[in-house]
Amino acid sequence: MKITKISAVILSLALIIGMFAYSTFAVSAKYVPVQPPEDSTEDPTGYCEETYNILSRSNYCYTDYEGIPIVNTLGSVIYRAPEDLKIVSFQFALYRENTNLELVNYSSFTRQMAFNTKFDDHQVILKGSMSSLNPILVEKDEPILNLEFLSETRGNYDLYLEIEDLQVHTESGDKIIIQDSKFVEPQSDPTQATTEDPTQDPTGHCTDDAMYHLFGWSNYCPDTPEFTGWDYGTHTLDFVAPEDLEILSLDFTLYHESPITTLDEYSAFSDDMVFEPGKDNVLLSGNFTSLSPVLVMKGESLLKTEINIRTSYDTELEDIVYLRIDNMTVKTADGERVIFEDGNRVDKKPIVFVGDVDKNGKVNIDDATMLQRHIAEFTDAEGNSIIDETDTEMVKRADANRDKKLSVLDITEIQRYVAEMIKEF
């Protein structure tokens, strides 16, 4: 009995001590604050990582980029076609705002794309151009440009794809969608100008019905527009070059048939032209000679005149102003050529000029390649541009579509000429 009582007492004491210990632990745990982990960017599971985000935009393509890559791993951006395209020529530039975003890999819808990644401006990250006589089909939502990037730091990085020139093939022919980074709007049909009553002058008083017709003809230049009026008027007759010329010498004579016309003003392709006023049926003559050829492009003025007409009352008259090229010598890659002699064309072979980018006297695929490298901003061994755009002659040689600037559209024109799809520029 005594042992039993002692055991009971010991057991009771043990229970009391245990309860006291539990109560003390509970009270202590309630008031001890939880210390944050040493790296506050890590979650308890260890899955939180440093990331970066690429904010991609474009003036034409769209991107379905949604990923946020981890720092020091590749991030992909795909620019896609917003519509079905049969691409004839294409030119782009890719820009970044922050140089911490590094371009690692890139590809496009065609292997014909010429890429360049070396630029003095570090915000320009990639440029490319292509031109093909066989249109390349890119369907809506298909990739136009595939890109992979890498960043060693976290943050948001702006990326901008600018389509500079885009020409596509349609059922009605080739069509320019984007030129100089701007969308080309379709031209509306010109409105028909209202025709005033020719028997009325600006004051509203009737005039005598004296009609005249004025024509401009030449043995070399295209005919000028016909002008028709009543009583009197002043009109511009612009005689333009029918082909590209580097003129070393030129003599001309300007004739007319009727005394109703007089010559008010005139100018020629060169300030060195020596003019001689005419008499009787000769309005003007001129002579030009130079050791340094003067460049005149197709469609530019050889001679521009202001013709004044005054008729006699109640008389319908017409006059023809005729420009005769008497003698002309030009410079070509093969040397000097006499084109006109004593008013007759003695050399009718075409003069190679536009498209002959490398100045070897002929137009071939090498000229297109040279221009494509320039458009993609490659440089020569000394770091200079492939084509010096401050050189007027070089620009005019390379400007195959004659829009007064160099672009991928000029490459396409040269390719068409080489493939005999067009006969001239």
Stockholm file with secondary structure:
# STOCKHOLM 1.0

chainA/1-425         MKITKISAVILSLALIIGMFAYSTFAVSAKYVPVQPPEDSTEDPTGYCEETYNILSRSNYCYTDYEGIPIVNTLGSVIYRAPEDLKIVSFQFALYRENTNLELVNYSSFTRQMAFNTKFDDHQVILKGSMSSLNPILVEKDEPILNLEFLSETRGNYDLYLEIEDLQVHTESGDKIIIQDSKFVEPQSDPTQATTEDPTQDPTGHCTDDAMYHLFGWSNYCPDTPEFTGWDYGTHTLDFVAPEDLEILSLDFTLYHESPITTLDEYSAFSDDMVFEPGKDNVLLSGNFTSLSPVLVMKGESLLKTEINIRTSYDTELEDIVYLRIDNMTVKTADGERVIFEDGNRVDKKPIVFVGDVDKNGKVNIDDATMLQRHIAEFTDAEGNSIIDETDTEMVKRADANRDKKLSVLDITEIQRYVAEMIKEF
#=GR chainA/1-425 SS CHHHHHHHHHHHHHHHHHHHHHHHHHHHHHHSCCCCCSCTTSCTTSCCCCBEEEEEEESSCEECCCCCCBTTSCEEEEEECSSCEEEEEEEEEEEESCTTSEEEEEEESCTTCEEECCCSSTTEEEEEEEEEEEEEEECTTSEEEEEEEECSSCEEEEEEEEEEEEEEEETTEEEEEEETTEECCCCCCCCCCCCCCTTBCTTSCBCCCCEEEEEEEESSSCCCCCEEEESEEEEEEEEECSSCEEEEEEEEEEEESCTTEEEEEEEESCTTCEEEECCTTEEEEEEEEEEEEEEECTTSEEEEEEEEEECCTTCCEEEEEEEEEEEEEEEETTEEEEEEETTEECCCSCCCCTTCTTCSSSCCHHHHHHHHHHHTTCBCTTSCBSSCTTCHHHHHHHCTTCSSSCCHHHHHHHHHHHTTSCSCC
#=GC SS_cons         CHHHHHHHHHHHHHHHHHHHHHHHHHHHHHHSCCCCCSCTTSCTTSCCCCBEEEEEEESSCEECCCCCCBTTSCEEEEEECSSCEEEEEEEEEEEESCTTSEEEEEEESCTTCEEECCCSSTTEEEEEEEEEEEEEEECTTSEEEEEEEECSSCEEEEEEEEEEEEEEEETTEEEEEEETTEECCCCCCCCCCCCCCTTBCTTSCBCCCCEEEEEEEESSSCCCCCEEEESEEEEEEEEECSSCEEEEEEEEEEEESCTTEEEEEEEESCTTCEEEECCTTEEEEEEEEEEEEEEECTTSEEEEEEEEEECCTTCCEEEEEEEEEEEEEEEETTEEEEEEETTEECCCSCCCCTTCTTCSSSCCHHHHHHHHHHHTTCBCTTSCBSSCTTCHHHHHHHCTTCSSSCCHHHHHHHHHHHTTSCSCC
//
